[in-house]
């Protein structure tokens, strides 16, 4: 367990089909394209699937949030979205002067094999295609924050009771900068393949005092 926070990934594989490699917003990958065009049609919203306060084996109080993500195509052109994602960064903001960043670095073992992008058609278990106005649920992500007692001074990677704004970055396709690039013409007859770093809409979170309970439910403001 990391000293700051724990990120574990809950993967579910969806249906899908193929397309053209475009980065949504700022890409971290070798095959990045300008953040304009069909990729901008993809809107990602985050919501709380499950949450609880618990104590770890060291007696440290933690707030555990399981986040779900909804992908919506707001444009007219079809989009191909990789179902597997990774958290890139979590930003927790208490006020204008206090911003806490939690970063999650990808490891080589976590990258997706380039072989899935060289097939004649995308795997139906790794991609799904969004038509105009269509929305789908993506992979869920689990985040755990350490909770400090009320009234203590702000510390790195630790939250105290209070109200926060939370925003997360996702890496669609979970590709690394060292991965071979994906052709911009890949699966272009189907739609536009969206890869890269995307930012979800912010959420507001009220962190309560866990009161030394084994597990309690926090109050969330969405």
N, C-alpha and C positions, 0 to 999 in steps of 0.2 A: 504494500500500500504506500503510495507516494505521500510525502509530508504535506503536500498542498492539497491535492484533490485526486480523485480516482476517476478515470474515464474507462468504462467498459462498453463494448459495442454489442448490441443485440441485432443480429441480421435476420431479415426475412427476404426471400427472393420473390420478385414479382414477375409479371408477364412483360413482353416487349417486342420490339422490332428495330430496324436500322436508321443510319443517316450521316450528315455533314458535321465535322468537328468544330464547334464554336465554344469559346469560353464564356461562362456566365460571370459578368463583372471581371474581377482581376484573377487571372489564371496563375497557378504556380507551376505549370507544366511546360515541357518543351514544345508541345503542339498548341500553344495558346494562340488565340486569334483576337482581333480587336473586340472590345466589349460593346458591341453594337450589333443590331440586326435581330434575327430570330431568337438568339439566346436571351435577349432582354425580355422576351415574352414570358419567360419562366418566373413565376412568383412563388416564393417559398415562405410559408408561415409555420411558426412553431407553436406547440401547445403542450400542456402538461398531461402526461398519461397517468403517472403515478408519482406520489411523493410521500416521504416519511422522515421523521427524525429518529436516529438510532445512535447507539454508542458502539465504537469499535472495541477491539480487545484491549486496547490501552486505556480505555475509559474516556476517550475523546468523543464529544458530541459531534454528530454529523447531520447535515441535511442532504438527503439523497433525492434527486430529481430524475425521473425518466421522461425524456422529451420525445415527442412525436413530431413529424414534419409532413406537411401537406404540399405537394407540388401541383401548381395550377398553370395551365397554358392560357395566357390572356391575349394571345395573338391569333392570327388566322392560319399560320403555317404549323404543321405537325412538328413536335419535338420528341427526340429520343433521349431518355434520361436513364443513366446507370442507377440501378437500385442500391448498390453497395456504396456507402459513404463513410467518411471519417470526420470527426470533429477536428477542426483546425485551431480554433481559438474561442474562448468564452470570455466575454467582457461583462463585468459586474460594476455598475456605477451607483454610488451612494448619493453623490451630489456633483456639482460642476468641477470640484477640485479633487475628488477622490474617485479614481478609476482603477479597478483591479483587473488584471489580465491573467487568464489561465491558458497556457498554450499546450497543445498536444502535438508532438512531432511524430511524423510517420516513420516507421521502420521499414527496412527493405522487405521484410517478411509480410508486411501489410499491404504492399502494392498489388495491383491486379495484373495478372499475366497479360503481356501485349498480344498474346495469341487470340484473345477474344475480340480484338479489334481488326483482325486480318481475315476474318471469315466472310463468306459471301453474304451472310445474313447474321444479325446479332442474335445471341442466345436468348431465348424467351425466358430463361431463369435469371438473367443478369440485367436486362433492360426492359423498359416499358415505353410505349409510344403514347403521347398525349395529343389528342386532336384539339381543335378549337374549343375553348371553354371547359375542357376536361380536367379533373383533379384526381390525384392518386396519393395514397399514403406511402411514404418512404420508410427507410430503416429507422428504428428507434435508437436513441443514445442515452446512456446513463451517466450522470454527473454527480459527484459527491463533494460537498463543501464542508470544511472544518468550521465549527461554530465556537466563537469565543464568548466568554461571559459578558453580560450587559454592562456597559460603562467602561470597558477596557479600551485602551488605545488601539486604533486600527493597525493590523499587522498584515504582512504579506501573506497571500493565499488563505486568509482567514476572514470569515464574516462574523459580525456581531449582530444581535437583534436589531431590526430596522427595516425600512422599505428600500428596495433596490430596483434598478432597471437592468435586465439581463438580455444580452444579445449574443448570438453564436454564429460562427463561420463554419461552413461545411466544405469538404472536398468531394465533389461529385466524381465518381469513378475511382477514387483513391489512388491516383497515379502520382508518381514521384518525378522530380525534375530529371533524374537520370534515365527514366523510362524512354524507350523509342517513341518518336512522335507518331501521332495518328493522322492519317491523310485527311485533308479537308474535304475530299470528295467521297469519303467512306459512307456508303449507304445513302447517298444524296437523293436517290429516287424515293426514299421513304420520308425523309424529313431532315432535321438538323440535330446532330448529336451534341449535347451540352456537357462539357467537361470543365473542371476547374473549381475555383473557390467562389462560393456564394455566401451571402449574408441573409440570415432570416430576420423577420420582423422582431422588434424588441418586445419583451414581456416585463411586467412589473411583478415583483415578488416581495411579499411581506415575510421576513424572517422573524420568528417568535423565539422566546426563550424556551429551550427544550425541557426545562424544569426537571432534568435528570430522569425523564421517563425513558423506558426502553424503546418505544416507538410511538410517536404521535403524528397527527396529520397537520402540516402547516397551512396557513391561510394564504391562498394565492389570488392575485388580482391580474386578470388577463385583459 
